[in-house]
């Protein structure tokens, strides 16, 4: 691609900025692939097979491999992530992740975490911000050949920092600028800033040993196993130098401990806020239920009034049934039971306490009216 062609395609991208991908023409698709996605090697097949943005949106992974000749799995992942973002922009978690281009990853990000030894593999796989967000330790080992566990931790914590900042380059650069001349906010420190700090605490003779080690601020703050002994080993301070190591331990704790405590407090506040939001949403649901606007199993007011009337009528009928049965029992006992002691006469529905007082046998009969059981005593 010559300079004139590059300028024309760049102008075309500026003119179609904000236009949904499904409305793109073939020329826009080609310009986007070659310039925005840094994939000019697939331009020829794209020009032959992809005639609109709508076609690009509908391509599957196998069609990307067949139609564009993309055999590298990281290239397919990169293109797929970008296409999905254009397909459903509202579902994008990090709106500014598209600004973290492949060039930024190679020229700024990797040098900032002191792992330029992996520049060839990151260049080969055309890694950008979207791909960074999906990388796992397994990916690093399988596709990038990164087998050292310490380097894997370094990369994963550097990516975690980007997530914490919502992949916003502007915020990252601003925080780094604010802490360039003050020993604050070590979470965003680059490897170069840590070297500068080591010099400032009179350990300049060891400071250069930190270069190309993968040590940076996010690793130091976010990794709980990273201690003063770890940084002393990275600096190359012999274990026999007890006084120097003790000095380093004091300075390191003064730098890192406040940052870790700050993150812990932010985590507690975030959890509390999330809990309060969940409780408030639950209380609002309860309020809706109490007002009769909840789910379908809440009884409407007219149904409750009907049920109340039915309950009152049913209770009245049960009481009248019980009262009539008691009166029947009383009249039967007073007519057919021989006179007994005064206590028995006052309570005719009770059987005599002793068989000697009354040798007449009685039959007890139970009858049921709805929920009321009635005992009738008749002489035999």
C-alpha atoms as one frame of an Amber mdcrd trajectory, in Angstrom:
protein
   0.000   0.000   0.000   1.513   3.320  -1.094   1.094   6.615   0.733  -1.604
   7.927  -1.619  -3.717   4.801  -1.181  -3.255   4.992   2.598  -4.457   8.606
   2.683  -7.514   7.789   0.566  -8.514   4.869   2.784  -7.948   6.937   5.908
 -10.211   9.667   4.522 -12.862   7.062   3.689 -12.785   5.774   7.271 -13.203
   9.303   8.624 -16.192   9.905   6.345 -17.937   6.705   7.430 -17.143   7.125
  11.132 -20.278   6.397  13.133 -21.974   4.539  10.274 -23.151   1.025  11.292
 -21.104  -1.776   9.755 -24.104  -3.258   7.940 -24.194  -0.120   5.758 -20.533
  -0.264   4.771 -19.508  -0.728   1.157 -16.686  -2.990   0.010 -14.136  -0.143
  -0.055 -14.892   0.777   3.577 -14.593  -2.847   4.697 -11.198  -3.116   3.007
  -9.950   0.150   4.542 -11.131  -0.928   8.000  -9.387  -4.302   7.726  -6.091
  -2.924   6.457  -5.747   0.240   8.555  -7.933   0.000  11.663  -7.320  -3.708
  12.260  -3.681  -3.702  11.062  -4.332  -6.717   8.807  -3.209  -5.651   5.330
  -2.036  -9.212   4.540  -5.696 -10.225   4.159  -6.617  -7.286   1.913  -6.497
  -9.149  -1.415  -8.891 -11.926  -0.380 -11.110  -9.378   1.376 -11.441  -7.335
  -1.822 -12.351 -10.499  -3.746 -14.871 -12.039  -1.338 -16.266  -9.415   1.076
 -18.463  -6.976  -0.818 -20.274  -5.280   2.088 -20.274  -4.834   5.836 -23.432
  -6.918   6.118 -21.610  -9.898   4.618 -18.722  -9.417   7.067 -21.098  -9.379
  10.039 -22.570 -12.738   9.053 -19.278 -14.611   8.588 -18.564 -17.564  10.852
 -15.096 -18.540  12.074 -14.780 -21.215   9.405 -15.822 -18.712   6.726 -13.240
 -16.239   8.009 -10.619 -18.919   7.530 -11.862 -19.932   4.096 -12.891 -16.533
   2.705  -9.998 -14.452   4.056  -7.407 -17.174   4.520  -7.011 -16.470   8.244
  -5.360 -19.544   9.746  -3.851 -17.881  12.826  -6.310 -18.443  15.729  -5.303
 -15.157  17.398  -6.009 -13.273  14.159  -9.441 -14.870  13.919 -10.125 -14.023
  17.560  -9.078 -10.417  17.026 -11.306  -9.995  13.959 -14.229 -11.828  15.578
 -14.098  -9.627  18.693 -14.117  -6.464  16.566 -17.010  -7.722  14.421 -19.083
  -8.638  17.495 -18.463  -5.185  18.917 -19.817  -3.607  15.733 -22.736  -6.031
  15.683 -23.901  -5.148  19.212 -22.238  -1.891  20.338 -24.466  -1.577  23.415
 -23.005  -4.801  24.870 -19.417  -3.540  24.758 -18.088  -3.489  28.339 -15.190
  -1.162  27.530 -16.149   1.524  24.985 -12.573   2.836  24.706 -10.867  -0.507
  24.247 -10.760   0.064  20.482  -8.175   2.830  21.055  -5.711   0.280  22.424
  -4.436  -0.723  19.022  -1.826  -3.277  18.090   0.736  -0.496  17.677   0.074
   0.745  21.218   0.496  -2.756  22.651   3.831  -3.230  20.893   5.293   0.244
  21.296   4.043   1.254  24.767   2.399  -1.487  26.781   4.971  -4.284  26.550
   7.951  -1.939  27.221   6.096  -0.471  30.225   5.950  -3.899  31.893   9.543
  -4.733  30.894   8.733  -7.752  28.748  10.017  -6.643  25.366  11.501 -10.104
  24.942   8.040 -11.185  23.795   7.703  -8.488  21.149   8.102 -10.964  18.248
   5.236 -13.212  19.387   2.917 -10.302  20.207   3.729  -8.789  16.808   3.088
 -12.076  15.039  -0.346 -12.456  16.635  -1.309  -8.775  16.062  -2.443  -8.397
  19.675  -4.587  -5.363  20.491  -6.654  -4.307  23.518  -9.570  -6.621  22.730
  -7.287  -9.641  22.473  -5.512  -8.678  25.708  -8.845  -8.758  27.526  -9.375
 -12.406  26.513  -5.894 -13.811  27.138  -5.419 -16.582  29.692  -2.313 -18.243
  31.076  -3.041 -21.188  28.796  -3.075 -18.853  25.774   0.233 -17.315  26.829
   1.863 -20.721  27.060   0.274 -22.308  23.989   0.282 -19.467  21.456   2.994
 -17.117  22.729   5.487 -19.581  24.151   5.563 -17.855  27.546   6.343 -20.669
  29.975   7.870 -18.735  32.897   5.195 -18.476  35.595   6.534 -15.151  36.845
   6.192 -13.604  33.379   2.683 -15.025  33.045   1.748 -13.387  36.365   3.293
 -10.122  35.221   1.219 -10.054  32.012  -2.044 -11.133  33.688  -1.753  -8.449
  36.401  -0.927  -5.821  33.791  -4.110  -6.808  31.939  -6.044  -6.705  35.215
  -4.936  -3.104  35.704  -6.301  -2.240  32.256  -9.647  -3.789  33.230  -9.701
  -1.773  36.457  -9.271   1.361  34.325 -11.888   0.177  31.776  -9.162   0.000
  29.093  -9.003   3.787  29.008  -5.588   4.963  27.809  -6.268   8.532  28.853
  -6.909   7.618  32.486  -3.833   5.374  32.557  -1.576   8.072  31.149  -2.993
  10.724  33.483  -2.422   8.647  36.613   1.087   7.792  35.543   1.813  11.433
  34.899   0.475  12.433  38.336   2.740   9.938  40.093   5.859  10.556  38.023
   7.493  12.861  40.568   5.746  11.678  43.739   5.876   8.287  45.412   2.117
   7.739  45.188  -0.224   5.425  43.247   2.332   2.643  42.624  -0.425   0.509
  41.077   0.063   2.254  37.708   3.854   2.491  37.857   5.852   1.240  34.908
   9.072  -0.704  35.218  10.965   2.507  34.450   9.194   4.319  37.307  10.194
   1.552  39.738  13.810   1.918  38.658  13.570   5.638  39.335  12.151   4.900
  42.801  14.998   2.474  43.579  17.485   5.206  42.746  15.608   7.673  44.960
  16.008   5.415  48.022  19.767   5.208  47.483  19.821   1.822  45.795  21.055
   3.092  42.456  23.786   0.446  42.207  21.067  -2.204  42.035  18.372  -0.294
  40.107  19.352  -1.353  36.585  18.883  -4.994  37.540  15.113  -4.427  37.310
  15.254  -3.974  33.551  13.596  -6.726  31.501  12.442  -8.548  34.641   8.695
  -8.061  34.139   8.412  -6.189  37.466   5.946  -3.287  37.428   3.505  -1.566
  39.770   0.402  -3.662  39.065   2.339  -6.874  39.730   3.770  -5.505  42.969
   0.415  -4.294  44.328  -2.017  -6.927  43.045   0.071 -10.049  43.596  -0.162
 -10.993  47.306   2.972 -13.186  47.149   5.099 -10.289  45.915   7.012  -9.191
  49.027  10.039  -7.130  49.935  12.169 -10.263  49.509  10.837 -10.604  45.955
  11.862  -7.078  44.977  15.215  -7.565  46.738  15.841 -10.662  44.622  14.795
  -8.795  41.458  17.216  -6.000  42.358  19.979  -8.560  42.873  20.689  -7.639
  46.496  22.615 -10.510  48.123  21.031 -12.174  51.124  24.149 -11.359  53.118
  23.395  -7.628  52.848  21.038  -7.648  55.827  21.135  -3.913  56.525  20.393
  -3.001  52.894  17.565  -5.538  52.728  16.105  -4.189  55.978  16.234  -0.658
  54.540  14.519  -1.879  51.364  11.824  -3.676  53.357  10.922  -0.491  55.254
  10.755   1.629  52.099   8.835  -1.048  50.200   6.182  -1.404  52.876   5.766
   2.371  53.058   5.148   2.394  49.309   3.029  -0.706  48.707   1.007  -1.139
  51.912  -1.113   2.054  51.531  -1.941   1.080  47.935  -3.098  -2.376  48.992
  -5.171  -0.984  51.872  -6.749   1.514  49.495  -7.741  -1.275  47.113  -9.208
  -3.304  49.974 -11.302  -0.360  51.182 -12.498   0.316  47.638 -13.501  -3.330
  47.356 -15.463  -3.147  50.616 -17.240   0.032  49.494 -18.054  -1.536  46.129
 -19.499  -4.648  47.778 -21.524  -2.521  50.203 -22.870  -0.388  47.372 -23.788
  -3.500  45.414 -25.526  -4.979  48.456 -27.480  -1.771  49.085 -28.520  -1.650
  45.452 -29.721  -5.247  45.677 -31.655  -4.493  48.866 -33.214  -1.364  47.381
 -34.325  -3.276  44.312 -35.800  -5.942  46.594 -37.678  -3.364  48.682 -39.061
  -1.744  45.556 -40.355  -5.139  44.458 -42.007  -5.609  47.853 -43.575  -2.156
  47.532 -45.021  -3.066  44.164 -46.406  -6.294  45.594 -48.063  -4.463  48.496
 -49.758  -2.135  46.026 -51.230  -5.027  44.070 -48.950  -4.533  41.086 -46.694
  -7.509  41.707 -46.711 -10.888  40.089 -49.806 -12.824  39.096 -49.994 -14.803
  42.368 -50.925 -11.635  44.326 -54.683 -11.624  45.039 -56.626  -8.620  43.641
 -58.653  -6.498  46.086 -62.058  -7.570  44.753 -61.091 -11.243  45.236 -60.037
 -10.561  48.822 -63.395  -8.870  49.560 -65.310 -11.841  48.120 -63.264 -14.275
  50.189 -63.851 -12.223  53.343 -67.630 -12.335  52.823 -67.477 -16.081  52.225
 -65.424 -16.599  55.406 -67.907 -14.570  57.471 -70.906 -16.558  56.140 -69.094
 -19.867  56.718 -68.158 -18.914  60.282 -71.760 -17.871  61.029 -73.122 -21.169
  59.695 -70.616 -23.187  61.726 -71.591 -21.328  64.902 -75.326 -21.867  64.348
 -74.725 -25.574  63.657 -72.704 -25.929  66.804 -75.316 -24.089  68.897 -78.232
 -26.208  67.620 -76.308 -29.435  68.272 -75.613 -28.339  71.836 -79.244 -27.524
  72.404 -80.274 -30.933  70.977 -77.793 -32.696  73.221 -79.060 -30.800  76.255
 -82.732 -31.565  75.605 -82.078 -35.274  74.933 -80.049 -35.702  78.096 -82.613
 -33.909  80.281 -85.527 -36.047  79.020 -84.120 -39.578  79.000 -81.415 -39.575
  81.646 -82.710 -40.469  85.208 -82.143 -37.857  87.853 -78.724 -38.052  89.415
 -76.667 -35.978  91.782 -76.972 -32.205  91.524 -73.608 -31.937  89.830 -74.709
 -34.349  87.095 -78.036 -32.524  86.674 -76.229 -29.245  86.123 -74.123 -30.896
  83.414 -76.480 -33.361  81.638 -74.123 -33.948  78.749 -71.523 -35.593  81.011
 -71.616 -39.280  81.904 -71.940 -40.215  85.611 -68.655 -40.489  87.408 -69.441
 -43.927  88.925 -71.382 -46.878  87.488 -72.940 -47.476  90.932 -74.905 -44.215
  90.684 -76.497 -45.161  87.396 -76.550 -48.692  85.973 -78.234 -47.666  82.746
 -76.041 -48.214  79.714 -75.634 -45.449  77.195 -74.722 -45.313  73.547 -72.497
 -42.475  72.316 -72.984 -41.345  68.756 -70.829 -38.864  66.823 -72.246 -36.907
  63.956 -70.324 -34.432  61.783 -71.567 -31.168  60.290 -68.852 -29.752  58.107
 -65.984 -29.063  60.510 -68.092 -29.531  63.736 -68.377 -32.935  65.463 -71.387
 -33.463  67.798 -71.596 -36.016  70.609 -75.089 -37.450  71.275 -75.718 -39.642
  74.328 -78.848 -41.859  74.308 -79.890 -44.475  76.869 -80.130 -48.099  75.755
